[in-house]
Amino acid sequence: MTSPRILGAIGAVALSSVVLAGCVAKSEAAAADGLTVRATDTGCEVSDAAAASGTLTFDVTNAGADVTEFYLLAEDGLRIVGEAENIAPGASRTLTVVAQPGEYFTVCKPGMIGEGVGRTSFTVSGEAVAIDGPDAEQKQQAVDLYAAFVKDQVSQLVPEVDDFVTAYESGADDAARAAFPQVRAYYERIEPIAEALGDLDPRIDYREVDAVAEGLDWTGFHRIEKDLWVPAQDALNADGETPAWQDWAPSTADERAAFGDQLVADVSEVYDYVHSAEFVDALTTQGITGLSNGAIALLDEVAMGKITGEEDWWSGTDLWDFAANVEGSKMAFSLARDFAAAKGDEGAALVDEIDAGYAALEESLAEHGSLAAGFVNYSELTEDDKREFTDLINALAEPLSQLTVTVLE
């Protein structure tokens, strides 16, 4: 349940009516009959669970007491195919998308916070639909969908952080330890966005060794992590040299309250930013290259920190971060994918190589667990396991590094 301090921090965000419309399908692709959606505070009732491919229209009515949003999600449950947001109680909005054959999910998000309610499978059958429309319009649509993905991840991060901090501050360490890697996944999927906000990412996600090297106060996830996984007397910090207990002691109740409240405030600041015009303008300015570069940046996050086991030094939960970075990278790539594939045989071959690289990396990760079921502790990986991950990341990074220039050709 979202606490008053979180709601107070985000309540000042202005609400505006937004309908994200899909590009127009070719005339030979007949538009499907309109679908109706009844959104409540506890459910999300769609009039049909299937439709033919082509232009779909969802007429969404908010019968609940909170402002809500409606999403059509791709099969992975992460990529947003379309959204109707900021639907006031009693109001209606229309979402129009061009849906290709495949499996999807529908979900509503009352209060525009959390994972949503009434998530239901939705099937689109038929033939693939060709898309008309100016290239610039389609690229802006991809950027808009990435913005929606980021906002969705942060809206889920906010209440999860609040619950995590509540457990930490109250001394419910078992609950806080269980929540730690799950909460971080929302942040890790969109980490480059926070990294662009000056000192915000250092406050939220710096490791101790990084904070010390830059002369910063050490706060955020990893400061809390060290309290939750108290290091052994002979343990070393991530630099491999400094004794973990040197100039450090477990936090007092008051210190825990300060660290927890600071994390809540910093995450609320991320929420405010991704729901601002400044964020939309920044993504629009970067355009489609921002998506391709974002996919590369998230894979770099894996290569520079997670693969070494230095990110979550005390908890050993690096594979959760690893998997979330890969998911975020793949999501950004998926929105730039078609533009690269359209660049002749070389573009299509590049896309095939990247697809195969993600598949191989995901298959290797799956041998050690999943975000849903949990992963093994990083300490359980063998040197062969780490070498395999490194090889797979390098194999994917090389073609992925060509994505931006291919999209711009």
ZAMARGU-4260 file (C-alpha; in steps of 0.2 Angstrom, whole numbers, plus 5000, padded with zeros to 4 digits):
<rodrens>
0) 5000/5000/5000 | 5007/5017/4995 | 5011/5028/5010 | 5005/5046/5012 | 5023/5052/5011
5) 5025/5045/4993 | 5008/5052/4988 | 5012/5069/4995 | 5028/5069/4985 | 5019/5065/4968
10) 5002/5073/4971 | 5008/5090/4964 | 5011/5082/4947 | 4999/5090/4935 | 4987/5078/4926
15) 4984/5081/4907 | 4973/5071/4895 | 4984/5060/4883 | 4979/5048/4870 | 4994/5039/4862
20) 4988/5034/4844 | 4996/5021/4833 | 5001/5024/4815 | 4987/5022/4802 | 4987/5004/4795
25) 4986/5002/4776 | 4968/5003/4769 | 4967/4984/4765 | 4969/4981/4784 | 4951/4982/4790
30) 4949/4991/4807 | 4943/4980/4821 | 4926/4983/4830 | 4929/4995/4844 | 4933/4986/4861
35) 4926/4993/4877 | 4936/4994/4894 | 4928/4997/4911 | 4941/5002/4923 | 4938/5001/4942
40) 4949/5003/4957 | 4951/4984/4958 | 4948/4978/4940 | 4950/4981/4921 | 4936/4973/4911
45) 4939/4972/4892 | 4924/4967/4882 | 4934/4954/4872 | 4950/4944/4875 | 4954/4943/4856
50) 4954/4953/4840 | 4960/4952/4822 | 4976/4961/4818 | 4975/4979/4812 | 4969/4995/4819
55) 4961/4992/4836 | 4951/5004/4846 | 4949/5003/4865 | 4936/5014/4872 | 4941/5016/4891
60) 4928/5022/4904 | 4935/5025/4922 | 4921/5019/4934 | 4933/5020/4949 | 4937/5033/4962
65) 4955/5036/4956 | 4963/5043/4941 | 4968/5028/4930 | 4978/5022/4915 | 4975/5008/4903
70) 4989/4999/4894 | 4991/4986/4880 | 5007/4977/4884 | 5017/4965/4873 | 5019/4947/4878
75) 5034/4950/4889 | 5023/4961/4900 | 5036/4975/4899 | 5035/4983/4882 | 5020/4995/4881
80) 5011/4994/4864 | 4999/5008/4868 | 4992/5018/4883 | 4978/5029/4888 | 4983/5039/4903
85) 4977/5052/4916 | 4958/5046/4914 | 4949/5055/4928 | 4934/5046/4937 | 4919/5046/4926
90) 4929/5051/4911 | 4932/5041/4895 | 4947/5040/4883 | 4950/5031/4867 | 4966/5021/4863
95) 4970/5017/4845 | 4984/5006/4841 | 4990/4995/4826 | 4991/4978/4833 | 5001/4964/4825
100) 4997/4946/4827 | 5003/4939/4844 | 5000/4938/4863 | 4997/4953/4873 | 4991/4959/4890
105) 4978/4972/4895 | 4980/4981/4912 | 4973/4996/4921 | 4983/5006/4934 | 4972/5016/4946
110) 4981/5030/4955 | 4994/5028/4941 | 5005/5019/4954 | 5011/5001/4955 | 5009/4986/4944
115) 4991/4989/4940 | 4975/4978/4942 | 4965/4966/4931 | 4980/4960/4920 | 4972/4949/4907
120) 4978/4940/4892 | 4973/4947/4875 | 4976/4938/4858 | 4978/4946/4841 | 4976/4934/4826
125) 4977/4936/4808 | 4990/4942/4795 | 5004/4954/4799 | 4999/4972/4795 | 5010/4984/4785
130) 5011/5001/4792 | 5010/5017/4782 | 5015/5034/4788 | 5030/5046/4787 | 5046/5039/4795
135) 5047/5054/4807 | 5030/5050/4813 | 5034/5032/4816 | 5050/5036/4825 | 5041/5048/4837
140) 5029/5035/4841 | 5043/5023/4846 | 5050/5037/4857 | 5033/5040/4865 | 5031/5022/4869
145) 5048/5022/4877 | 5043/5036/4888 | 5028/5027/4893 | 5038/5012/4897 | 5050/5022/4908
150) 5035/5031/4917 | 5027/5014/4920 | 5043/5007/4928 | 5045/5022/4939 | 5027/5021/4944
155) 5030/5003/4950 | 5046/5008/4958 | 5039/5021/4969 | 5027/5010/4980 | 5040/4996/4980
160) 5053/5008/4987 | 5041/5014/5000 | 5037/4996/5006 | 5056/4992/5006 | 5060/5007/5016
165) 5046/5004/5029 | 5053/4987/5032 | 5071/4993/5033 | 5067/5007/5045 | 5056/4996/5056
170) 5070/4983/5058 | 5061/4970/5048 | 5077/4965/5040 | 5071/4948/5033 | 5057/4957/5023
175) 5069/4970/5017 | 5082/4958/5011 | 5069/4948/5002 | 5062/4965/4994 | 5079/4972/4989
180) 5083/4964/4973 | 5065/4964/4967 | 5064/4983/4970 | 5080/4987/4961 | 5074/4978/4945
185) 5062/4993/4941 | 5077/5005/4943 | 5089/4994/4934 | 5078/4993/4918 | 5078/5012/4916
190) 5095/5017/4924 | 5102/5028/4910 | 5087/5040/4913 | 5092/5043/4931 | 5110/5044/4927
195) 5106/5059/4916 | 5100/5068/4932 | 5116/5075/4939 | 5119/5069/4957 | 5103/5059/4958
200) 5109/5042/4953 | 5124/5044/4964 | 5113/5047/4979 | 5102/5032/4974 | 5114/5019/4967
205) 5132/5023/4971 | 5143/5009/4978 | 5153/5013/4993 | 5169/5013/4984 | 5163/5025/4971
210) 5156/5037/4984 | 5172/5037/4994 | 5182/5040/4978 | 5172/5055/4973 | 5171/5062/4991
215) 5152/5060/4992 | 5141/5055/5006 | 5136/5037/5004 | 5117/5035/5003 | 5104/5025/4993
220) 5101/5007/4990 | 5119/5000/4993 | 5121/5010/5010 | 5105/5001/5015 | 5111/4985/5008
225) 5127/4985/5019 | 5115/4987/5035 | 5105/4972/5029 | 5119/4960/5025 | 5131/4965/5039
230) 5149/4961/5033 | 5160/4948/5042 | 5174/4954/5052 | 5187/4949/5039 | 5177/4955/5024
235) 5184/4968/5012 | 5175/4982/5003 | 5173/4981/4984 | 5190/4989/4981 | 5197/4972/4988
240) 5209/4982/5000 | 5199/4991/5013 | 5192/4981/5028 | 5173/4982/5027 | 5172/4987/5046
245) 5185/5001/5044 | 5176/5018/5049 | 5159/5010/5048 | 5146/5003/5060 | 5128/4997/5058
250) 5116/5011/5057 | 5106/5017/5072 | 5087/5018/5071 | 5089/5037/5068 | 5102/5034/5054
255) 5091/5021/5046 | 5076/5033/5046 | 5088/5046/5037 | 5094/5034/5024 | 5077/5027/5021
260) 5068/5044/5019 | 5082/5050/5008 | 5079/5036/4996 | 5061/5039/4996 | 5063/5057/4992
265) 5076/5053/4978 | 5065/5041/4970 | 5050/5053/4971 | 5062/5065/4962 | 5064/5053/4948
270) 5045/5051/4947 | 5043/5070/4945 | 5056/5071/4932 | 5049/5057/4920 | 5031/5064/4922
275) 5038/5082/4917 | 5038/5091/4900 | 5057/5091/4902 | 5058/5073/4901 | 5047/5072/4885
280) 5057/5085/4877 | 5074/5077/4881 | 5068/5060/4873 | 5061/5069/4858 | 5077/5078/4855
285) 5087/5062/4856 | 5074/5054/4845 | 5076/5036/4839 | 5095/5036/4842 | 5091/5039/4861
290) 5083/5021/4861 | 5097/5013/4852 | 5110/5022/4863 | 5100/5017/4878 | 5100/4999/4873
295) 5119/5000/4872 | 5121/5009/4888 | 5111/4996/4898 | 5122/4982/4891 | 5137/4992/4896
300) 5130/4993/4914 | 5131/4974/4914 | 5148/4973/4907 | 5155/4986/4919 | 5147/4981/4936
305) 5136/4966/4936 | 5147/4954/4927 | 5161/4957/4940 | 5150/4954/4955 | 5154/4972/4962
310) 5137/4980/4961 | 5128/4971/4975 | 5144/4967/4985 | 5136/4963/5001 | 5120/4954/4996
315) 5126/4944/4980 | 5110/4949/4971 | 5120/4955/4955 | 5111/4943/4944 | 5094/4952/4947
320) 5102/4968/4942 | 5110/4959/4927 | 5093/4952/4921 | 5084/4969/4923 | 5097/4978/4913
325) 5096/4965/4899 | 5077/4967/4900 | 5078/4986/4899 | 5091/4985/4885 | 5080/4973/4875
330) 5065/4984/4877 | 5074/4999/4870 | 5081/4989/4856 | 5064/4982/4851 | 5057/5000/4848
335) 5072/5004/4836 | 5072/4986/4829 | 5061/4989/4814 | 5070/5005/4808 | 5086/4995/4807
340) 5078/4980/4799 | 5071/4991/4785 | 5089/4996/4780 | 5091/4983/4767 | 5099/4966/4769
345) 5113/4972/4780 | 5101/4980/4792 | 5090/4964/4792 | 5106/4954/4796 | 5111/4965/4810
350) 5094/4964/4818 | 5095/4945/4817 | 5112/4944/4825 | 5106/4956/4839 | 5090/4945/4842
355) 5101/4929/4843 | 5113/4938/4855 | 5099/4943/4867 | 5091/4925/4866 | 5108/4917/4870
360) 5111/4928/4885 | 5093/4926/4891 | 5095/4907/4890 | 5112/4907/4899 | 5104/4918/4913
365) 5089/4906/4914 | 5101/4892/4920 | 5104/4902/4936 | 5086/4907/4940 | 5074/4921/4935
370) 5068/4938/4941 | 5051/4930/4946 | 5058/4915/4955 | 5075/4922/4961 | 5093/4919/4956
375) 5107/4910/4964 | 5119/4921/4974 | 5133/4928/4964 | 5146/4919/4974 | 5139/4903/4968
380) 5144/4906/4950 | 5160/4897/4944 | 5173/4905/4934 | 5167/4896/4919 | 5149/4904/4922
385) 5157/4921/4923 | 5167/4918/4907 | 5152/4912/4898 | 5142/4928/4903 | 5157/4939/4897
390) 5158/4930/4880 | 5139/4932/4877 | 5139/4950/4882 | 5154/4954/4871 | 5145/4944/4857
395) 5130/4955/4859 | 5138/4971/4862 | 5148/4971/4845 | 5132/4971/4833 | 5122/4982/4846
400) 5136/4995/4844 | 5131/4996/4826 | 5113/4999/4829 | 5113/5018/4830 | 5123/5021/4814
405) 5112/5009/4805 | 5096/5017/4811 | 5103/5034/4805 | 5108/5028/4788
</rodrens>
